[in-house]
C-alpha cells in the first residue's frame, strides 16, 4: 500500500486525524436522536425499531472508521470524502425520528449513499491492490443488503421493521461470511491488513461520545426541573456515578494502557465491529434509563427493563470483546449479569413499592463493584 498516495504511512500511522474527530461530531447528534426515538416510543416495537436504526447508524460509522484505517487523513481527497460522508450521516441522523414514517427514504438514501461511496473511493484509491479487490466484494454485499433497505422503505410502515431487519442481518453477516458470493469471489479477513491501535482508538472515542450523550440528557433533565430538590440531586449523583462506573470498567479492559491481545483482523472484527456495537448500544440504553429515572417519580415495567437492559447489553459486548482479543471467559461479567437479572425480577415483582432511587442504587452497586474489580485485575495483569 505504500505506493498509494492516499495511504497512511510513517511512524504516526496509528494517529487519529482531526478530520476523523470532526466526522464523529455527527454521531453526537445521531446518538441523541436514537435516545429520543426510544424515549418517545417506549414499547417493544419502539425498542425493536431503535435497535434496527442503531444497527444502520453504527454500521455507517464502523465502515468509515475501517476505511480511515488505511487512508491518510491529511490528504485533501480523503478530507473531502470524509466531509461528504459526514453530510450523509447528518442526513441519516435527521431522518431517525421518522425513519419508520415519512423519513424512510432520506434515512435509506443517505445510508446507501455512504455504503456505495466508501468502497468505490477505496477501489479507485487502491486500484491494482488487494484492498481494492476486498472493497469490491464489500460493495456487492452492500448492494445485496440495499435491496432490502429499499424494499423496506417502499412497503407500508407496518411491514418495514421486518424487511429492514433482514437488511441488517445481511449487512452484519457480510464480514462473517468473508464477503463471499458464489461466482464473484471472497475477501477473507486475513486479506485485510489492519492497524489494531488505530481501530482501538477510534472505538474508544465513539464510546466516550456515547457517554457524553448521557451527560447532555442528564443536564437537560435537570434544567427542566423548577427547583433542585434533595431527591433530584441524589438522582443526579447516582446517574453520574453510573456513567463513571461504565467509563471506569470500559477503560480497564479497552483503554490505551491495555497490552497484548490478538491483533488478527478476525479478532479485531469481532472486538470492534460487533462487540463495540453492543457496548455503545448499552451506553445509549444507560443514558435513556437515567433520563427516565430523572423524569419519573414511580417505576414502570419499561423503566425497570431499560435500566437493567443497558448494563446487560454492555456486558454482552464486554464478553465478546474479551473473548475476541484476549481469549478470556470473563466469568465476572456473567455473575454481574445474573445479579442484574435478579434485580430486574425483584423490581418488577414489587413495582409499586420500590422507589426509583432504590433501583438506581442497586444497579449502580453491581456496575461499580464490577468496575472496581476489573480495574484491580487489569492492574495486576499489567503490573
N, C-alpha and C positions, 0 to 999 in steps of 0.2 A: 504493500500500500504506500510505501514511501515515495513511489514515483507519481502518486496522485497529488496534484497541487492543493486540493481541498482537504487532505487527510491530516489528522493530528500527528505531530512529530515532536521530537525533542524531549528534554528531561521533564518538562512541565506538562506532559501529555495528559495526565490524570486530572489536571486542574479544571474546575468548573468555570466556564467563561461567563462574563457579565450578561451576555445575550441569553444564556440558559436561565439565569436568575430572573431576567426580565420576562422570559416566557412563562415562568412559574407564577407570575403575578396574576395571570388569568385564572389560575386554579384556586386562588384565594376566593375569587368571586364564584367559581364553579362549586366549590365545597359549600359555601354559604347557600347557594341555590339548592343544592342537594338536601341540606339540612332543613330548609324551609319546605321543600317538597314533602318530606316525611312528616314534619310537624303539622302541616296543613292536611295531610291525608293519612292520619294515624290509624291505619287499619291493616289487615293482612294484604289486601290488594294494594294499598299505598306502599307498604313495605316492599312488596314484590316489584312494583314499578320503580321505586327508588333504587333497588339493587340492580335492575336492568340498566337504568340510566347511568348509575355509577360505573357499571362494568364498561360501558362505552366511553365514558369520560376518562376512566383510568387507562383504558387501552390506548386512547389517543395520546395521553401523557407518556405512557410506558414506551410506546414505539418511537416517540420523539426523543426520549431520553436515550434509547438504544442507538438511534441514528447518530445522535451527537457524540456517542462513544467513539465514533470513527471520524467525525467531521471536525475541522479546525474552526472554533467559534470566532477566531479573529479575522476570518476571510469574509469579504463583503457578500459573495453569493450565499454563503451559509447564514449570514445575518439576515439577508433578505428572505431566505427560505423560512427562517425562524419567525420573522415578522408576519409572513403570510399565514403560517401555521397558527400563530398566536391569534390572528384575526379570526380564523376559522374556529378556533377553540372558544373565542369570545362569543361567536355566533351560537355555538352549541350551548354555552352557559346561559345565554339569554333565553334560549328555547326550552330550558329544563322545566320550568313550571308548567308549560303547556305541551310537553313532549307527547303526552297521550291525548292531546286535543288538537288545536289549530297549529301548534308549533312543531308538529311531527316532521314536516318536510324540511324546515330550517334545521332541525336537530340532525336528521339523517343526512341532509345535503352537506352540512359542514363536516360531519364525521367522515363521510365517504370521501370528501374532497381531501381531507388530511390523509386518509388511508391510501389514496391513489397518488397524491403529490409526493409524499415521502419516498416510496420505493422508486418512483420514476426519477426523482432527483438523484438518488443513490445509484441507480443503474447507469445514469449518464456520468456522474462524478467518478465512478469506479469501473467504467466500462473496460472490458477485457480482463477483469479480475474476478476472483471467486465471489467477492462480496456482491458484485453486480448480479451474478447468477443466483445467489441466495435471495436477493431482493426481488428478482423476477418471480421466484416461487412464492414469496410472501405476497406479491401483488395478485397472483392468481387466487390465493386463499381469501384475500380481501375482497376481490370481485365476487367470489362464491358467497361469502357472508353478506356482501352487498345486495345480492338478490333478495335475501330475506329481510334486510333492513328496508329496502324499497317496498317490498311487498307489505311489510308491516305498516308503513306509512300510508299505503294505498287502501288497506282494508278498513272496515269500520273499527272505531276505537275499542269496542268490546273484544275484538279478536287480536288487537295489536300486541298485547302483552305476550301471548303465546308465540306469535310469529317472531317477535323480537328476541324472545328467549332462545329460539333456535339460532338466530343470528349471532347471539352472544356465544352460544356453545360452539358454533363453527369458528368464530374468531379465536376463542380461547383454546380450541383443540388444535389449531394450526401448528404451534411450536411442538406440542406433544406428539403430533403426527409427523414431525420432522419436515413439515411443509411438503409432504409427499402427495403427488397427484398422478394417477396412472397415465402413462403416455407422455407426461410433461417433465417428470424428474422429481427431485427432492433437495432439501437443504438441511442435512443433519447438523445437530448442534456443534459437533467438532469442527465444522467448517466455518463457524463464526468466531473470529479472533477478537475476543473482548478484553476490556480493561476492568478488572474487578473493582479497583478502588474508585474509578470514576463512577461506575454504576452505584456503588455503595454510597458515595457522597450525594449523588442525585436523589437517591431514595431517602436518605436522612433528611435532606432539605424539604422534600414534599411531605414527609411525616411531620416535620415541625410546622409546615403550613396548615396541616390538618389540626394540630393542637392550637395553633394561633386562631383558627376559626372559632374554637371553643371560647377563647378569651373575648372575641368580638360578641358572640352570643350572650355570654355572661354579662359583659359590660352593658349591652343593650337592655337586657332584662332588668338590671339594677337601676339604670337610668329611668326606666318606665315606672318604677315604684315611686309613690308620692313621698314616702319617708323611709329611712333606713332603720327598720326595727331590729331588735336583737335577733329574731329568727331569720330575717333576711341576711344579716351579716354572718350568722353562723352557717347558713346555707351557702353563701358565697365562699366562705373559708373552706368548707368541706369540698365544694366543687373545684376550687383551685387546687386543693390538696390531691384530689383525684387526678387532675391533669398532671400535676408534678409527679405523682406515682407512676403514671403512664410514661412520661418522659424519662424518668429515672430507670424504669425497667427496660425501656427500649434501648437507651444508650449503653446500658450494661451489657447487652448482647449484640448490638449492632453499631456501636459507636466507633469513632476513629481509632480508639486505643485497643480495639479488639484485634487480636493477632491470629494468624493461621487460617485454617478453613480450606475447603475445597474450592479452588478457583476455576474449575472447568466450566464451560459455557452451560452445560446441562444443569449444574448445581446453581449457577448464577440465575438461570432462567426460573428455577423453582423458588429461589430465595428472594428474588426481586420482582419478577413479573407477576408471580402468583402469591407468595407469602406476604409481600408488602401490600398487595391489593386487599387482603384480609385485615392487615394491621391498620391501614389507612381507613378502611370502612369501619373498623372497630372504633377508631378515634372519632369518626364522624358521629357514630351512634352515641358515644360518650358525650359529645357536645350536645346532641339533641336531648339526651336524658337530663343533662344539667339544666338546659333551658326549660324543660317540662317541670322539673322539680322546683325551679325558682318561681314558676308562674302558676303552680297548682298547690293548693293547701291540703288536698287529700289525694291519696293514692288511687289510681285506677289500674286495671289489668294492663293496659297499654304502657303506662309509666313503669310498672314493675318489669315488664318484659324488655322494654328498651334499655332500662337501667342495667339489667343483668346481661342482656344480649351484647352490649357494647364491649365489655371486658371479655366475654366468651369468644366473640368473633376475633378480637385482637389476640387472644391466647391461641386460637387455632392458627393464626398467622405465625405466632411465636414458635409453635411446634413444628410447622412446616419449614420455617427459616432455619431453626437449629438442626433439624434433621437433614436439610439440604446442604448446608455449608459445613456443619461440624459433626454430623452423624450421631447427634445426641438424641436420646429418647425424651428428655425434658419431662421427667415424672412430676416435677413441682407444678408444671402447667396443668397437668391432669388433676392434681389434688386441688389446685385453686379453682379449676372449672367445676369440679364436683361440689365444692363449697358454695360457689355462685348459684348452682342449680338448686341446692338446698335452700339458700336464702330466697330464691325466687318462689319456690314452692311454699315456704312458710309465709312469705309476704302475700301471696295470692290466697292463702288459707285464712289469714287474719287481716284481710284487706282494709276493712273499715276501722279496725282498732289500731293499726300500725301507723304512727306518724311518718311523714315523708322523710324527716331527718334521720329516723332510725334506719330506714332502708339505705339511705346515703352513707351513713357511718358504717353499716355492716359491709357494704360493698367496698368502701374505702379500706376497711381493715384487711380485707383479703388482698386487694391490689397493692397496698402499701407494704404489707408483710412480704409478699412475693417480690416486690421491687428491692426491698432491703436484702432479702436472702440472695437474690440474683446478683446484686451488686457485690456482696461479700464473696460469693462463689467465684465470680469472674475475676475479682482481685486476687484470690488465692491461686487461680489458674495462671494468670499473667505474671504473678509475683514469684 
